[in-house]
Amino acid sequence: MVSNSSTLKLFATIALNLGLLSCGTYVNHQNPQANYAQDKYACEQDALRMVPAIIAYRYETTPAQCRAKDREGRCTDFIPPKNKATPYDTNEDQRSNLAASCVRAKGWLYQSK
């Protein structure tokens, strides 16, 4: 069992790390006049052309549930199982990595403040 003190320390550490990660900006020492948003958008568009989205589905089935029981506790009425399909892009990670590499190749670096 985790104590409340340990839990609070863990949350404080996570919050601090997230705060530190959000304190920074992208800089381009090679071309200080460059526009990060434009370069990032161009890289994302190039990556999308090279690695197009391919949509696949993750399937999940929820189990049947008992809605009503008799006096002996046996189920007499079931809620049937439900099938759920969640779409996802199979190339998203590869495209994201390609776009990030492109941005770095244009001279952009993340710099903490």
Secondary structure, DSSP 4 states (H G I P E B T S, - for coil): ---HHHHHHHHHHHHHHHHHHTSEEEEESS-TT--HHHHHHHHHHHHHHHS---EEEEEEEEPPEEEEE-TTS-EEEEEPPEEEEEEEETTHHHHHHHHHHHHHHTTEEEEE-
